[in-house]
Amino acid sequence: MRALGDALGVAPGAIYWHFSSKEEIVGAVSALVLSDIDVTDTRDRSWHGELNDLAHAMRRAMHRHPNVAPVFGTQILTSIYGATLAERIMTILAEAGFSGDDLVHAYNAFTGTVLGWVTVELSRSPTVDMSWRDGLRAALDGLDASEYPALAAAMPHARNAAFMLRWDLAEINPLDDAFSFTISVLLDGLRARLRQR
């Protein structure tokens, strides 16, 4: 808090007039990252087209601030700054035909998928020493196909491109196509859910 006060040119105690804890500040910062997203109502688009655009906008916002990404996976957003985005997502889903518990479930499926997926994509190395990458590469390239047949068969496509099988950070090797695929599958599932009603 002292370092933050110094950076802002105020006494640390002044910060406590606005925030009760460091955790509350971090939650507000993470919500602020999402508050920059354009949530303009574009009714000329399909609801799933709008959600697709929002998902990619959320990911871009998180990529602009990768050091904040872990907060999305470990701390509840404690600020009203995220309300504008939440309102837009909820409105799109309600206008698509979701209501009641299904509306909340659809909202959670969309928001949780985007925030969780990108949080994992932006995960950091557990150590500054990056020598573990060589070990991981060698281990993946040397997988015993009789013990790991699916992994060995997929490895030409999966190495450094799949969760738990990659060594480059997202800034070096973003998983753009995988994210687009994920959002497409999610939106297909939401459309199918509406057809079942």
C-alpha positions in Angstrom: 0.0 0.0 0.0 2.9 2.3 0.7 4.3 1.7 -2.8 0.9 2.3 -4.4 0.5 5.5 -2.3 4.0 6.7 -3.5 3.1 5.9 -7.1 -0.1 7.9 -6.8 1.5 10.7 -4.8 -0.7 10.3 -1.8 -0.3 8.9 1.7 -1.2 5.2 2.0 -3.9 6.0 4.5 -5.7 8.1 1.8 -6.2 4.9 -0.3 -8.2 3.4 2.6 -10.8 6.1 2.2 -11.7 4.4 -1.1 -10.7 0.7 -0.6 -10.8 -1.3 2.6 -8.0 -3.8 1.5 -5.4 -4.7 -1.1 -7.8 -7.5 -2.3 -10.5 -4.9 -3.0 -8.1 -2.8 -5.0 -7.0 -5.8 -7.0 -10.6 -6.8 -7.6 -11.4 -3.3 -8.8 -8.4 -3.3 -11.1 -9.5 -6.6 -12.7 -13.0 -5.3 -13.2 -11.6 -2.1 -14.7 -9.7 -4.2 -17.3 -13.1 -5.4 -18.5 -14.8 -1.9 -18.3 -12.9 -0.8 -21.4 -14.8 -3.2 -23.6 -17.2 -1.7 -26.1 -20.7 -3.0 -25.2 -22.5 -1.0 -27.8 -25.9 -2.5 -28.7 -25.6 -3.8 -32.2 -29.0 -5.2 -32.9 -28.2 -5.6 -36.6 -26.1 -8.6 -35.5 -27.3 -12.0 -34.4 -27.2 -12.6 -30.6 -24.6 -15.3 -31.1 -22.6 -12.9 -33.3 -22.6 -10.3 -30.6 -21.5 -12.8 -28.0 -18.7 -14.0 -30.3 -17.5 -10.4 -30.6 -17.8 -9.8 -26.9 -15.8 -13.0 -26.1 -13.0 -11.9 -28.4 -13.1 -8.3 -26.9 -12.9 -9.7 -23.4 -9.9 -11.8 -24.4 -8.1 -8.9 -26.1 -8.7 -6.8 -22.9 -7.2 -9.5 -20.8 -4.2 -9.9 -23.2 -3.5 -6.2 -22.9 -3.1 -6.7 -19.1 -1.7 -10.3 -18.7 -0.5 -9.7 -15.2 -4.1 -9.1 -14.0 -5.3 -12.4 -15.6 -4.6 -14.6 -12.6 -7.0 -12.5 -10.5 -9.9 -13.6 -12.7 -9.3 -17.2 -11.7 -8.6 -16.6 -8.0 -10.7 -13.6 -6.8 -14.3 -12.6 -7.1 -14.6 -9.3 -8.8 -15.4 -6.9 -6.0 -16.3 -3.8 -8.0 -19.3 -2.5 -9.8 -17.0 -1.7 -12.8 -17.9 -5.1 -14.3 -21.6 -4.4 -14.2 -21.8 -2.7 -17.6 -20.4 -5.8 -19.3 -22.5 -8.2 -17.2 -25.6 -6.2 -18.2 -24.8 -6.4 -21.9 -24.2 -10.2 -21.8 -27.4 -10.7 -19.7 -29.4 -8.5 -22.1 -28.1 -10.4 -25.2 -29.0 -13.8 -23.7 -32.4 -12.6 -22.5 -33.3 -11.2 -25.9 -32.1 -14.5 -27.4 -34.8 -16.3 -25.4 -33.1 -17.4 -22.2 -35.0 -16.7 -18.9 -35.1 -17.6 -15.3 -32.4 -20.1 -14.1 -31.5 -20.9 -17.7 -30.6 -17.2 -18.3 -28.2 -17.3 -15.3 -26.8 -20.7 -16.4 -26.2 -19.4 -19.9 -24.6 -16.2 -18.5 -22.3 -18.3 -16.3 -21.4 -20.7 -19.1 -20.4 -17.8 -21.4 -18.6 -15.6 -18.8 -17.0 -18.5 -17.0 -15.7 -20.0 -20.2 -14.2 -16.8 -21.5 -12.6 -15.7 -18.2 -11.5 -19.2 -17.2 -10.1 -20.1 -20.7 -8.1 -16.9 -21.1 -6.9 -17.1 -17.5 -5.4 -20.5 -18.2 -4.1 -19.3 -21.6 -2.3 -16.4 -19.8 -0.9 -18.5 -17.0 2.7 -17.8 -16.2 5.7 -20.0 -15.8 6.0 -21.3 -12.2 9.7 -20.3 -12.1 12.0 -17.7 -13.6 14.3 -20.5 -14.6 13.0 -21.5 -18.0 15.1 -24.7 -18.4 12.0 -26.8 -17.6 10.9 -26.1 -21.2 13.6 -28.2 -22.7 12.6 -31.1 -20.3 9.0 -30.8 -21.3 9.7 -30.7 -25.0 11.9 -33.8 -24.7 9.3 -35.6 -22.6 6.5 -34.9 -25.0 8.6 -35.8 -28.1 9.6 -39.1 -26.3 6.2 -40.2 -25.3 5.7 -44.0 -25.4 2.9 -44.5 -28.0 1.9 -47.8 -26.4 1.2 -46.0 -23.1 -0.1 -42.7 -24.5 -1.5 -43.6 -27.9 -3.9 -40.6 -28.2 -1.3 -38.1 -27.1 1.4 -39.5 -29.3 -0.8 -39.4 -32.3 -1.9 -35.8 -31.6 1.5 -34.6 -30.7 2.4 -33.1 -34.1 -0.5 -30.7 -33.7 -0.7 -30.5 -29.9 2.9 -29.8 -28.9 3.2 -26.2 -27.6 -0.4 -25.7 -28.8 -2.6 -27.4 -26.2 -3.1 -26.8 -22.5 -0.7 -28.8 -20.3 1.4 -29.5 -23.5 2.8 -26.1 -24.1 5.9 -24.2 -23.0 5.6 -20.8 -24.6 3.7 -18.0 -22.9 0.6 -16.6 -24.6 2.5 -13.4 -25.5 4.8 -15.6 -27.7 2.3 -18.2 -28.8 -1.3 -17.1 -28.4 -3.9 -19.8 -28.9 -6.1 -17.7 -31.3 -7.6 -20.6 -33.3 -8.2 -22.7 -30.2 -10.1 -19.8 -28.5 -12.2 -19.2 -31.6 -13.0 -23.0 -31.7 -14.0 -22.9 -28.0 -16.3 -20.0 -28.4 -17.9 -21.5 -31.5 -18.6 -24.7 -29.6 -20.0 -22.8 -26.7 -22.3 -20.7 -28.9 -23.4 -23.8 -30.8 -24.4 -25.4 -27.4 -26.3 -22.3 -26.3 -28.2 -22.3 -29.7 -29.0 -26.0 -29.3 -30.3 -25.3 -25.7 -32.7 -22.7 -27.0 -34.0 -25.1 -29.7 -34.8 -27.7 -27.0 -37.0 -25.3 -25.1 
